[in-house]
Amino acid sequence: MPFIKYRNACVQYVNDVYEPGDDSFLLADAALDYVNNGMNILEIGTGTGFVSAVIKANFEVNLLATDINPHAVKCAYENGVPTIQADMFSAFKPLNNFDMIIFNPPYLPTTEDDKIPGWLNYAFDGGIDGTDSIRLFLQNVRSHLCYMGTLLLIISSLNDIKIINWLMRDSGLETEIVAKKKCFFEELLVLRGILKN
């Protein structure tokens, strides 16, 4: 089984689960800048558990992850990340109890012809403008993030960044770009949101 070593973590990955890429590394690095020991952290759409595994390898935190893909749930669990199968927040009551919520959404603009068969489509398919999952996530995030809690969201220059910023502000989040990386056909950005109202 192939594996990746990064920032004190060792993560294996399997078929039918999104292999950690540039977006995963950028998000993990950004998370390390904002995590503190003792935090309650939720990662939505964890995939292999890469980002959560990096956090756990460097901090003492209470961490839980979710993924809709059962293969990802098993893979992340085997990588030492407590993971449950859920569609975003579907397994949680709105208790505002997480200090940080992390999400690497399916952000690629996707037509019907772009879809791929099987569970892996959930990792890529962002809908026509790439924001379907981001919109749904931002509609629900404030019910699970504590006051002054931090959201870390990775997006692409293929998305409409102005719309995503507006959606974050509409969810009560003050936003800023905290990391960027140019890739072959896009620029990746990590947005940080802080819940202040």
N, C-alpha and C positions, 0 to 999 in steps of 0.2 A: 504494500500500500504506500503510495507516495506521501511525502510529508514536507512541511516547511518549518524551518527554525527561524524565529524572529523575536527580538526583544525579550529573551529569556523563556519564550514559549516554543513548544514543538507541537504542530498541528498536522494531523493526517487528513487526507481528503479522499473521496470516493466518487464514482460515477453517479449521476443524477443529483449532485450537490455542487453549487457554485464554487469553483476553485478560487481561492483568494487571489486577487489581482491588485492593480494599482490603487483602485478605490479602497480596498480593504486595508492596505498598508497606510494610506493617507488617513483614513478614519481612525485606525489604531493609534497612530502617532498623535493625532489631535486629541484623542481620548486621554492619553497619558498626561497631556498638559493640564487637564481639568479634573481628573480623578483625585480624590483624597481617601485615605484609609477610613473605613467605617461607613462609607456611602452605601445606600441602597440603590442598586443599578439594574435597569431593565434594558436588554437589547432585543429589539424586534427584528425578525428575519435574520437570525444569526448565521444561517448556512452551516459551515463547518465548525462554527464557534470561534473562529480566528480572533476577531476583535476582543471578545470576552476572555478568551484564553490569554491574550497578551495582557489585558488588565489584571486578571487573576495572578499572573506570574510576577506582577510588579507591585500590587497593592493588596491589602487585607480589606476586602469589601464583601457585602452581601449582594450577590449577583444572580439574576435569573434571566434566561433567554427563551425566546419563542421562535418557532418557524412553522409555516403551514405545510412544509414538505416533510413527510415522515422519515425519509432517508437522511435529511439534514438533522432532524431531531436526534436520530440514532448516532450520527457522525459526531455532532457537537457533544453529546453525552459521553461518547467514548474519548473525546478530547478533554474531558474533565469539566465541561460546562453544564450546569444544571439547566435542562431545556425541556420545555413542554410543547406539544403540538397545539398551535392556536393560530387563528387568523387575526393578526395584529393584537388588539386588546381584548379579544373575545373571551379569554379565560379569566379576566380580572374585573372586580368591582371597582367603581370610580372612587377610590379612597385617597387620592393625592398623596401617595406614600413613597414615590421614587425621587431620589435626589438627582438622578441622571437617567435619561432615556436616550438610547442610541439607535439609529436606523440607517441602514444602507438599502434604500428602496430600489425596486425595479424602476429605473429612471429612463430607460431607452424608449424614444418614440417608436411605436410598434403598430404596424397595420396587420390585417388578418394574414397576409402573405408572409409576414415576418415571424409569426408565432412558430414555436418549436414544440414537438409532441412531448408529453410527459411532465413531470414535476418541475423540471429545470426551467420551464417557461415562466414560472412564478418569479424567478430571480432576474429576469430580463424585461418582461412585458410591462411597460409603463403606460400603455394606451396610446392613443393617437398623438398626444403632445408630451408624453412621458411623465405626466403628473397624476395619473389616476390613483395610484397607491399613496402618493404624497398627500393629495387632497384628503383622502379618507383618514390617513394617519393624523393629519393636523386638525381635523374635526374632533378628534377624540383625545389628543395628547394632554390637554390641560386638566382633564379629569383624573389623570394618573401621575402628574408631575407635582411635586410639592412647591410651595411658595419659594421663590428664588432658586428653584431647581433648574438644571441645565439640560437642554436638548442638543444633541449633535446629529446633524442630518447631512448626508452627502448627496450632492446633485451634480449635474453635468451642464456644461455650456450649451448642450443640445436642448435643455429645458429653458423655459421663460423665467429667468431669475427674478424679474420684477414681480411676476404673479406669485411665485413662491414666497418672496419676502412679504408681500401683502397678506397672503394666507397665514403666515407665521404671526404677523402683527395682529391680524384679526383674531388669532387664538390667544392673544395676550402676551405674546413673546417679543421681547426686545432682541433684535437680530444683528449679527455681524458675521463677516467672513473671517474664519480663523486659520484656514489652510487652503492652498491651491497647488495644483500640479498639472502641467501641460502633458497631454498624451497624444497619441498618433492622430486622432480625428476629433478630439474634444479637450476641454479643460475641465478638470475635476475640482470641485469646491466643497469645503466643509463649512456649513452654516451652524453657528451656535445661537441658540435661543435661550433666553432667561425669562422665566415666568415671573412677572412683576405685578400682575393684577388679576 
